[in-house]
Amino acid sequence: MEPPRLVATDLDGTALRTDGSISPRTAAAFARVEEAGAKLVFVTGRPPRWMSTVAGAVRHRGLAICANGALVYDLHTERIVESHLIDAEVVAEVVAQLRANVPDLAFSVEYEGGFSHESEFQLGGWDRNAVAGLRVGTSTLTARPCFKLLALHQRMEPDTLQTAVDELVGHLVTATHSSGRALIEMSARGVTKATALATLAERHEIKPAEVVAFGDMPNDLPMLGWAGRSYAVANAHPSVLAAVEHVTAANNDDGVAQVLEELYK
């Protein structure tokens, strides 16, 4: 059987170790993919500002699909080359609907040129120090288009909050989650990791059957369903493990590398 022409992999919890690093074994497996002439695409929920370390580890080669499909990011130039934004009017309506129906939510937004958050939004480790001073009021937060709108609840379970968001504003945005927190990530309606990956593959005349994909969280499900062959890492969310035919070792055990070493001997 011919090796895949395109490898699409999530980063956090999948190809990266829990500390966010790329192991030497995984880096070598990525190099093997490119040496075989196949395309390697990182398909992540991360915004571009979190991609510098990854870009350096892969020697600034290739493309990344960021923000769950909302952006295509050139790792060589470290610039956004394609974007799908949520209109400001939609952002404002979504925030109003959720705030009226789900108490104690806090919001943040990712713009092409930066990041803003309400004062009640508890920042994660990546941003706790990096974006100090970008606290804004709701009217400022919703005043312009963004590529990702995030809603955080301190006490709800992620899957429970996801269900509520889908019921309330699923006709306006596409929502998912990818962390242990009740942090819902919303993109423009219809934008997913799968839509962006399918567009990229079509441009290179690559069929889904020629793609292998790796993931661990609900935001990976559209991509895993689209690709011809899909793997969950052993540490994946239960919904992901239930959705795929193939399971590899956990992210900390180089599960993605183990598969790639077999596919690209």
C-alpha positions as CSV (number, residue, x, y, z in Angstrom):
1,M,0.0,0.0,0.0
2,E,1.3,3.4,-0.9
3,P,2.0,5.8,2.0
4,P,-0.3,8.7,2.5
5,R,0.3,11.8,0.4
6,L,-0.7,14.1,3.3
7,V,-0.3,13.8,7.1
8,A,-2.6,16.0,9.2
9,T,-1.9,16.0,12.9
10,D,-3.2,17.9,15.8
11,L,-0.6,19.3,18.2
12,D,-1.5,19.6,21.9
13,G,-2.3,16.3,23.4
14,T,-1.6,14.5,20.1
15,A,1.8,15.1,18.5
16,L,3.2,17.2,21.3
17,R,4.1,15.9,24.8
18,T,2.1,17.2,27.7
19,D,4.8,19.8,28.4
20,G,4.2,21.2,24.9
21,S,7.5,19.9,23.4
22,I,8.2,18.0,20.3
23,S,10.2,14.9,21.1
24,P,13.3,14.1,19.0
25,R,11.6,10.9,17.8
26,T,8.5,12.8,16.6
27,A,10.6,15.5,15.0
28,A,12.5,12.8,13.1
29,A,9.2,11.2,12.0
30,F,8.0,14.5,10.7
31,A,11.2,14.9,8.7
32,R,10.7,11.3,7.3
33,V,7.2,12.3,6.0
34,E,8.6,15.3,4.1
35,E,11.6,13.3,2.8
36,A,9.1,10.9,1.3
37,G,7.5,13.8,-0.6
38,A,4.3,13.8,1.4
39,K,2.8,17.0,2.8
40,L,2.8,17.5,6.6
41,V,0.1,19.8,7.9
42,F,-0.4,20.8,11.6
43,V,-4.1,21.2,12.2
44,T,-4.5,22.9,15.6
45,G,-6.8,24.9,17.8
46,R,-3.9,27.2,18.6
47,P,-3.8,30.8,17.4
48,P,-0.8,31.8,15.3
49,R,0.9,33.5,18.3
50,W,1.4,30.1,19.9
51,M,3.1,28.7,16.8
52,S,6.6,30.1,17.0
53,T,8.1,27.2,19.0
54,V,6.5,24.6,16.7
55,A,7.7,26.5,13.6
56,G,11.2,26.5,14.9
57,A,11.1,22.8,15.7
58,V,10.2,21.9,12.1
59,R,12.7,24.4,10.7
60,H,9.9,26.8,9.5
61,R,8.6,24.4,6.8
62,G,5.1,23.9,5.6
63,L,1.7,25.2,6.5
64,A,-0.4,25.0,9.7
65,I,-4.2,25.2,9.9
66,C,-4.8,27.2,13.1
67,A,-7.8,28.1,15.3
68,N,-9.7,25.0,14.3
69,G,-9.7,25.8,10.6
70,A,-10.3,29.6,10.7
71,L,-6.7,30.4,9.6
72,V,-4.0,29.0,7.3
73,Y,-0.6,30.0,8.6
74,D,2.7,29.9,6.7
75,L,5.3,28.5,9.0
76,H,8.1,29.8,6.8
77,T,7.1,33.4,6.9
78,E,5.1,33.1,10.2
79,R,2.2,35.0,8.5
80,I,-1.5,34.3,8.1
81,V,-2.2,33.5,4.4
82,E,-6.0,32.8,4.6
83,S,-8.7,33.6,7.2
84,H,-12.4,33.0,7.9
85,L,-13.7,35.5,10.4
86,I,-16.9,35.8,12.5
87,D,-18.6,39.1,11.7
88,A,-18.8,41.6,14.5
89,E,-22.6,41.5,14.5
90,V,-22.5,37.8,14.9
91,V,-20.0,38.0,17.8
92,A,-22.2,40.5,19.6
93,E,-25.3,38.4,19.1
94,V,-23.7,35.2,20.3
95,V,-22.3,36.8,23.4
96,A,-25.7,38.4,24.2
97,Q,-27.6,35.1,23.7
98,L,-25.1,33.1,25.8
99,R,-24.9,35.6,28.6
100,A,-28.7,35.8,28.8
101,N,-29.0,32.0,29.1
102,V,-25.9,30.7,30.8
103,P,-24.9,32.6,34.0
104,D,-21.3,33.3,34.9
105,L,-19.7,33.0,31.5
106,A,-16.7,35.1,30.6
107,F,-15.5,35.8,27.0
108,S,-12.4,36.4,25.0
109,V,-11.7,36.8,21.4
110,E,-8.8,36.1,19.0
111,Y,-8.3,38.8,16.3
112,E,-5.8,38.6,13.4
113,G,-3.8,41.2,15.2
114,G,-4.1,40.2,18.8
115,F,-6.2,38.9,21.7
116,S,-8.6,40.6,24.1
117,H,-10.6,39.3,27.1
118,E,-13.1,40.4,29.7
119,S,-11.7,40.9,33.2
120,E,-13.5,37.8,34.5
121,F,-11.9,35.6,31.9
122,Q,-9.3,33.4,33.6
123,L,-6.3,33.2,31.3
124,G,-4.5,29.9,30.8
125,G,-0.8,29.3,31.2
126,W,0.1,30.4,27.7
127,D,-1.5,33.8,28.0
128,R,-1.3,34.6,31.7
129,N,1.7,36.8,31.4
130,A,1.8,37.5,27.6
131,V,-1.3,39.5,27.3
132,A,-1.6,41.5,30.5
133,G,-3.3,44.8,30.0
134,L,-5.7,43.6,27.2
135,R,-8.7,43.4,29.4
136,V,-11.7,45.1,27.7
137,G,-15.4,45.6,28.2
138,T,-18.0,43.6,26.4
139,S,-18.8,46.3,23.9
140,T,-15.2,46.6,22.9
141,L,-14.7,42.9,22.8
142,T,-17.5,42.5,20.2
143,A,-16.8,45.6,18.1
144,R,-14.9,43.9,15.3
145,P,-14.6,40.6,13.5
146,C,-12.6,37.8,15.0
147,F,-11.4,34.4,14.0
148,K,-12.3,32.8,17.4
149,L,-14.7,33.6,20.2
150,L,-14.1,31.8,23.5
151,A,-16.6,31.3,26.3
152,L,-15.3,30.1,29.7
153,H,-17.3,28.7,32.7
154,Q,-15.5,28.0,35.9
155,R,-17.8,25.2,37.2
156,M,-19.5,23.5,34.3
157,E,-18.3,20.3,32.6
158,P,-17.0,21.0,29.0
159,D,-19.4,18.6,27.3
160,T,-22.4,20.1,29.2
161,L,-21.4,23.6,28.2
162,Q,-20.8,22.5,24.6
163,T,-24.3,21.1,24.4
164,A,-25.8,24.4,25.8
165,V,-23.8,26.5,23.3
166,D,-24.9,24.3,20.4
167,E,-28.5,24.6,21.3
168,L,-28.4,28.4,21.8
169,V,-26.1,29.7,19.1
170,G,-25.3,26.7,16.9
171,H,-27.1,28.4,14.0
172,L,-24.7,31.3,14.2
173,V,-21.3,29.7,14.9
174,T,-19.5,26.4,15.0
175,A,-18.5,25.5,18.5
176,T,-16.1,22.8,19.9
177,H,-13.8,22.3,22.8
178,S,-10.2,21.0,23.2
179,S,-9.2,21.3,26.8
180,G,-10.1,20.0,30.2
181,R,-11.7,23.3,31.1
182,A,-15.2,24.3,30.2
183,L,-13.7,26.5,27.5
184,I,-15.8,26.6,24.3
185,E,-14.1,27.7,21.1
186,M,-16.3,29.2,18.4
187,S,-15.5,29.7,14.8
188,A,-17.5,31.2,11.9
189,R,-20.5,28.9,11.0
190,G,-19.3,25.9,9.1
191,V,-15.6,26.4,9.7
192,T,-13.8,23.3,11.1
193,K,-10.5,21.6,10.9
194,A,-12.0,19.4,8.2
195,T,-13.2,22.2,6.0
196,A,-9.8,23.9,6.0
197,L,-8.0,20.6,5.4
198,A,-10.3,19.6,2.6
199,T,-9.7,22.9,0.8
200,L,-5.9,22.6,1.2
201,A,-6.0,19.0,0.0
202,E,-8.1,19.8,-3.0
203,R,-5.7,22.5,-4.1
204,H,-3.0,19.8,-4.3
205,E,-5.3,17.2,-5.9
206,I,-5.1,15.0,-2.8
207,K,-8.1,12.8,-2.1
208,P,-9.4,12.0,1.5
209,A,-8.3,8.4,0.9
210,E,-4.7,9.7,0.6
211,V,-4.7,11.4,3.9
212,V,-3.9,10.1,7.4
213,A,-5.0,12.2,10.4
214,F,-4.3,12.2,14.1
215,G,-6.2,13.8,17.0
216,D,-7.3,13.6,20.6
217,M,-10.2,16.0,21.4
218,P,-13.7,16.9,20.1
219,N,-12.3,19.7,17.9
220,D,-10.5,17.0,15.9
221,L,-13.6,14.9,15.1
222,P,-14.5,16.6,11.8
223,M,-11.0,16.1,10.5
224,L,-10.8,12.5,11.7
225,G,-14.1,11.8,10.0
226,W,-13.0,13.3,6.7
227,A,-9.6,11.7,6.4
228,G,-9.3,8.3,4.8
229,R,-7.4,6.9,7.7
230,S,-7.6,8.3,11.2
231,Y,-5.9,7.6,14.5
232,A,-6.7,8.7,18.1
233,V,-3.9,8.7,20.6
234,A,-4.5,6.5,23.6
235,N,-5.1,9.6,25.9
236,A,-7.9,10.9,23.7
237,H,-11.3,12.1,24.7
238,P,-13.9,9.2,24.9
239,S,-15.8,10.6,22.0
240,V,-12.7,10.5,19.8
241,L,-11.8,7.0,20.8
242,A,-15.3,5.9,20.0
243,A,-15.2,7.6,16.5
244,V,-12.0,6.1,15.0
245,E,-11.0,2.6,13.9
246,H,-7.3,3.1,14.8
247,V,-5.7,3.9,18.2
248,T,-2.0,4.5,18.7
249,A,0.1,5.1,21.8
250,A,-0.4,8.2,24.0
251,N,1.1,11.5,23.1
252,N,3.8,11.2,25.8
253,D,4.8,7.8,24.2
254,D,5.2,9.2,20.7
255,G,2.1,7.6,19.4
256,V,2.0,9.7,16.2
257,A,5.7,8.9,15.5
258,Q,5.1,5.2,15.9
259,V,2.5,5.2,13.1
260,L,4.5,7.4,10.8
261,E,7.6,5.2,11.2
262,E,5.5,2.3,9.9
263,L,3.9,4.3,7.1
264,Y,7.1,5.9,5.8
265,K,9.8,3.1,6.1
